[in-house]
Amino acid sequence: MAENVIEKDTVIIGSGPGGYVAAIRASEYGQSVAVIEKSDTVGGVCLNVGCVPSKALIAAGNRLKQDRDSSVYGITTTGAEIDFAKTQEWKQTKVVDRMTNGVQMLLKKHKVELINGEAYLDSNTQLRVMPSGPRQFMDNGGGQTIKFKNLILATGSRPVEIRGFKFGKRIIDSTGGLNLPEIPKEFVVIGGGYVGSELAGAYADLGAHVTILEGTGQIIPNFEKDMVSIVKKSLEAKGVTIITNAMAKKAEETDNDVTVTYEVDGKADTVKADYCMVTVGRRPNTDNFGLEMTDVKTDDHGLIEVDEQGRTSVDNIYAVGDIVAGPALAHKAFFEAKVAAGAISGKNTANDFIGVPAVCFTDPELASVGLTKEQANDKGIDTNVAKFPFAGNARAVSLDEAEGFVRLVADKKTGTLIGGQIVGPGASELVSELSLAINCQLNAEDVALTIHPHPTLGEPVQEAADILIGYPTHI
């Protein structure tokens, strides 16, 4: 019996932020498209076990904290309790399922064929889809063969498992941290980066005592020290214990708890908790799907080498998202996906962005785009820097969230904005204006002359621009 072979203009492996956006855009450009997804849901890590459900838990923690104490507003509340099982149910059904079902609907609307299974590449133009599970099926043939004119790899990344901390019941990765059956009394987080610090704050708000063990000299090391110090102060006010320069050595797990051994300056210590969550980074998923059967090149870190359109060393194969160089952020994957789909269709697209905004959803939030003053100086760029505090903003003060600031970095010679940092209320929303300004290469005067509504959290952006051009108003 002849094998049934499917032929597609474009095949995409992975339905996360890079994969499903590439599929939609490729379909809009008139291509016949198939997406291969080994999980039983679409949306990838971000929608299912990453950025979306984590924000739901953060929101729940913030709401509980406010309900338990709003005395600053003269409001007395009593008896605020949480049913965590209902919280988890809400997070899954009303947030995660709603978003993933929406993606599935969009793929169907755009006539994208969604194929459930594991993809294994045979060559630069063909792959086979097998039922999700062990690769042993490959030895016996079978599966569905797909021939493609173009291929977009969007396979994402997975958590790093460190020696001495094998994931299990009490030693968990971020996925486990998002799906705990109860709020732990004691919670240890190894790695105080984006994910670790966000979930540490969320569980502290929910009532846990959290200990962060961070291997470097500060938590959230991707952001500047004066920004992080405000978050650190907030975490400690929630009762979070932060131990920096701490090297996690081993964990001893029982049915009821886990004991973590760590070292600081060569001195060993231990901490016992209900759960230990390891969030020390992620590795690209560029193995176990037959990439070696193609001519695609990877670097020493397993990342796929691509040009400015996402094209690999093979002309008809593209890669986007966490498996290529750059920050592992969903919105970067969105952009790269559109560029790759456009390139396949002959459009004049390129990953020519100047800066990718980065956000950490701590309390308060952190956001940054473009260059910091130090990064600009390292590149030999003389800068002017202006900072406006939220303490001088009426909206922030009325929300009782006056900690933090907006900082703008401009090229001293031209006045062009090259960087911006925000720590404070609504930073995740405000950074979009800075991203627009920096990627469009606006100067400080352009922003200063843009009317911002009053009283809003966006005004400090204009105020900082006023400082840059030498005409400060509210400082």
Secondary structure, 3 states (H helix, E strand, C coil): CCCCEEEEEEEEECCCHHHHHHHHHHHHCCCCEEEEECCCCCCHHHHHHCHHHHHHHHHHHHHHHHHHCEHHHCECCCCCCCCHHHHHHHHHHHHHHHHHHHHHHHHHHCCCEEEECEEEECCCCEEEEECCCCHHHHHHCCCEEEEEEEEEECCCEEECCCCCCCCCCCEECHHHHHCCCCCCCEEEEECCCHHHHHHHHHHHHHCCEEEEECCCCCCCCCCCHHHHHHHHHHHHHCCCEEECCEEEEEEEECCCCEEEEEEECCEEEEEEECEEEECCCEEECCCCCCHHHCCCCECCCCCECCCCCCECCCCCEEECHHHCCCCCCHHHHHHHHHHHHHHHCCCCCCCCCCCCCEEECCCCEEEEEECCHHHHHHCCCCEEEEEEEHHHCHHHHHCCCCCCEEEEEEECCCCEEEEEEEEECCHHHHHHHHHHHHHCCCEHHHHHCCCCCCCCCCHHHHHHHHHHCCCCCCC
